[in-house]
Amino acid sequence: MAVSISAVVLLGIIVFVLIRGGYVRLSNALACALFGFFLASTGAAPTIRDAIGAVTSWISSI
C-alpha cells in the first residue's frame, strides 16, 4: 500500500508540473486520469499492479 500511495503522489506532482509548464492541458490530464480509473476496474488491473510491484521491488533491491 505504501508503494501505491508514493506512486500516486509522485505521478500527481509530475502531472501538476506538466500542466503548470504548459506541456499538458488540463483536459488531457483529466482524460488520462479517467482512463486510469476505468482501467483499474478491468481485468488488466491485477497484472499491471503486479508488474509495478515487481519493478519497484527490483529498484529497491539495487
Secondary structure, 3 states (H helix, E strand, C coil): CHHHHHHHHHHHHHHHHHHHHCCCCHHHHHHHHHHHHHHHCCCCHHHHHHHHHHHHHHHHCC
